[in-house]
Amino acid sequence: MTWPRDEVQAFLGVRLRAVLFIPFAAVPGTAAVYDDYAQRVRSAFAAMGYGVAALHAAEDAAQAVRTAAAIVIGGGNTFHLLSQLHAAGLTEVIGERVRAGIPYLGWSAGSVVACPSISTTNDMPIIAPPSLRALDLVDFQINVHYTDAHPSGHQGETRDERIAEFLSLHPAMTVIGLREGSLLHVSGIDVRLAGTGARVFRAGQPVLDWAANEPLPRAG
C-alpha cells in the first residue's frame, strides 16, 4: 500500500472512517493467520487515516457486510478465498452492497474475485469452491501479476498461451493482464488504468498494450 496510497485515498475519500477487511485468501484459514493478516492490513490503512474491522472477527458476517462503508479483500489463494466466501454465504450480499455504491478494493486474489469468474487466476486449486463463478462486479477478467517474460529453458506454457486457452472457450470475454505496480479504477462503465501498464486480450485479435491514463483499448 505504498505506491498506490494516493489512488486508494482518492478512491475511498476523506469522509470514510473505516473499511471491512476480508482475509479469507490467507492459507491456512485459521484465526491466528487471519489475525496476523488483518493486523498488517490495519497498519497499512492506519497510515492512510482509515480504521479496519476484520470480517472473521464479526459475530454475524453477513450483517457486517451489510453495514460496511467499504469492502477490502486481500491477496492470497483465490480458490481458498472464493470457497470461504461461499461457505459464509457472502457472494450475493457483497455484490448487492457494491452495486449499491459502496467502494470495493481488492488486490491479487481480491481483484480476481471481482470478475465474473476466477478462471484467470494463477493459483493452484488447493480447495474446490462450489463454483468458479465469482462476484461479477466487472464485465472482464483480470490476470494479476501478469508478465510476458519467458525464462530461458522454460518449457511450460507462457501466460499469453494460458489466456488464449481461456479465450478459446470464452470468446466473448476480455482479459486484462495487469502488470505489477498497476491498478484498475472502475466506476460504472469507466475503467481507468494507473501504474506501469497492462495488456488487453480478446479472442481472435492482436494483444494490445495499455498504458496508464489512456482509454481502455477498443475491440478491433
C-alpha positions in Angstrom: 0.0 0.0 0.0 3.0 2.3 -0.6 2.9 3.2 -4.3 -0.9 3.2 -4.7 -1.6 5.2 -1.5 -2.8 8.4 -3.3 -5.1 6.3 -5.5 -6.5 4.5 -2.6 -7.2 7.6 -0.6 -8.8 9.3 -3.6 -11.0 6.3 -4.1 -12.1 5.9 -0.5 -12.4 9.6 0.2 -11.7 11.7 3.3 -15.1 11.1 4.9 -14.8 7.4 5.2 -13.5 6.3 8.6 -13.2 2.5 8.4 -13.2 -0.4 6.0 -14.2 -4.0 6.4 -11.3 -6.3 5.5 -11.9 -9.9 4.4 -8.8 -12.0 5.0 -10.1 -15.3 3.5 -7.4 -15.6 0.8 -4.9 -16.4 3.6 -3.9 -20.0 3.9 -4.3 -21.9 6.2 -7.5 -20.2 7.2 -7.0 -20.3 10.9 -8.0 -17.5 13.3 -4.3 -16.8 14.0 -3.4 -16.5 10.4 -6.4 -14.2 9.7 -5.5 -12.1 12.8 -1.9 -11.6 11.6 -3.1 -10.7 8.1 -5.7 -8.2 9.4 -3.1 -6.6 11.6 -0.7 -6.0 8.7 -3.6 -4.5 6.7 -4.7 -2.5 9.7 -1.2 -0.9 9.9 -1.2 0.0 6.2 -4.6 1.6 6.3 -3.9 3.4 9.6 -1.1 5.2 7.7 -3.8 6.5 5.3 -6.2 7.5 8.1 -8.6 4.6 8.0 -9.6 2.1 10.6 -10.0 -1.6 9.7 -12.6 -4.1 11.0 -11.8 -7.8 10.2 -14.7 -9.9 8.9 -13.5 -13.1 10.6 -13.9 -11.5 14.0 -17.5 -10.4 13.4 -20.3 -12.3 15.1 -22.6 -12.0 12.0 -20.5 -11.9 8.8 -23.4 -11.1 6.5 -24.6 -8.2 8.8 -21.0 -6.9 8.9 -21.0 -6.7 5.1 -24.5 -5.1 5.0 -23.3 -2.3 7.3 -19.8 -1.8 5.9 -18.9 1.5 4.5 -16.3 -0.1 2.2 -15.1 -3.6 1.5 -11.5 -4.6 1.1 -10.3 -8.1 0.1 -6.7 -9.0 0.2 -4.5 -11.4 -1.8 -3.5 -15.0 -1.2 -5.1 -18.1 -2.8 -8.1 -17.3 -5.0 -9.6 -20.8 -4.6 -9.5 -20.6 -0.9 -10.9 -17.1 -0.9 -13.9 -17.9 -3.1 -14.5 -21.2 -1.2 -14.7 -19.3 2.1 -16.9 -16.5 0.7 -19.4 -19.3 -0.5 -19.2 -21.0 2.9 -20.1 -17.8 4.7 -22.9 -17.1 2.2 -21.3 -13.7 1.3 -21.1 -13.7 -2.5 -24.5 -12.3 -3.1 -24.5 -9.8 -0.2 -21.1 -8.4 -1.2 -22.4 -8.0 -4.8 -25.5 -6.2 -3.6 -23.6 -3.8 -1.4 -21.0 -2.9 -4.1 -23.7 -2.4 -6.8 -25.5 -0.2 -4.3 -22.5 2.1 -4.4 -20.0 1.3 -1.6 -16.3 1.2 -2.5 -14.7 -2.2 -3.2 -10.9 -2.5 -3.1 -9.0 -5.7 -3.8 -5.5 -6.8 -4.7 -4.3 -10.0 -6.2 -6.9 -12.7 -5.3 -9.1 -9.9 -4.1 -9.2 -8.4 -7.5 -9.7 -11.7 -9.3 -12.9 -12.4 -7.3 -14.3 -9.1 -8.5 -14.5 -10.7 -12.0 -17.3 -12.9 -13.4 -15.2 -15.9 -12.5 -11.8 -16.9 -11.1 -10.9 -18.8 -14.2 -8.0 -16.4 -15.0 -6.2 -16.7 -11.6 -2.7 -18.0 -11.4 -3.2 -20.0 -8.2 -3.3 -23.7 -7.6 -6.8 -25.1 -6.8 -5.9 -26.2 -3.3 -9.6 -26.4 -2.4 -12.7 -26.7 -4.6 -15.3 -23.9 -4.2 -18.8 -24.8 -5.2 -18.4 -22.8 -8.4 -15.8 -20.8 -10.2 -18.4 -18.0 -10.5 -17.2 -15.0 -8.6 -18.6 -11.6 -7.5 -19.2 -10.4 -11.1 -18.6 -6.8 -10.2 -16.9 -6.0 -13.5 -17.6 -7.3 -17.1 -14.0 -8.5 -17.8 -11.5 -10.9 -16.4 -8.2 -10.0 -14.7 -4.9 -11.9 -14.8 -2.9 -10.5 -11.9 0.9 -10.4 -11.6 0.9 -10.5 -15.4 4.2 -11.0 -17.1 5.2 -11.7 -20.7 8.7 -12.8 -19.6 9.8 -16.2 -20.8 12.8 -17.5 -18.9 15.5 -19.3 -20.9 15.0 -23.0 -20.8 11.4 -22.8 -19.6 9.3 -25.5 -21.4 5.9 -24.7 -20.0 3.1 -22.5 -21.4 3.5 -18.8 -21.3 1.0 -16.6 -19.6 -0.2 -15.4 -23.0 -0.9 -19.0 -24.1 -2.9 -19.8 -21.0 -5.0 -16.7 -21.5 -5.5 -17.7 -25.1 -6.8 -21.1 -24.0 -9.3 -19.4 -21.7 -10.5 -17.1 -24.6 -10.8 -20.1 -27.0 -13.6 -21.3 -24.7 -14.9 -17.9 -23.7 -14.6 -15.8 -26.9 -16.9 -13.0 -25.8 -14.8 -12.2 -22.7 -12.0 -9.6 -22.4 -9.0 -10.4 -20.2 -6.8 -7.7 -18.8 -3.2 -8.8 -17.9 -2.4 -6.5 -15.0 1.3 -5.9 -14.6 3.0 -5.5 -11.2 2.6 -1.9 -9.9 -0.7 -1.3 -11.7 -4.3 -0.9 -10.7 -7.7 -0.5 -12.3 -10.2 2.1 -11.1 -13.7 1.1 -12.2 -16.6 3.5 -11.9 -19.7 2.4 -13.7 -18.6 1.7 -17.3 -15.5 3.8 -17.0 -12.2 1.8 -16.5 -9.0 3.7 -15.8 -5.5 2.2 -15.6 -2.9 3.6 -13.3 0.7 2.4 -12.8 3.1 0.5 -15.0 0.7 -0.8 -17.6 -1.4 -3.8 -18.7 -2.2 -5.9 -21.8 -5.6 -6.5 -23.2 -6.6 -9.9 -24.6 -9.6 -10.7 -26.8 -10.3 -13.8 -28.8 -9.1 -13.7 -32.4 -7.5 -10.3 -32.1 -4.0 -9.0 -31.5 -2.9 -8.5 -28.0 -3.0 -4.7 -27.1 -0.6 -2.9 -24.8 -2.4 -0.5 -22.5 -0.6 2.5 -20.9 -1.7 4.3 -17.8 -4.1 7.2 -18.3 -5.1 6.0 -21.8 -8.6 4.8 -22.6 -9.2 1.0 -22.5 -8.2 -0.2 -26.0 -11.3 -1.0 -28.0 -12.0 -4.2 -29.7 -10.9 -4.3 -33.4 
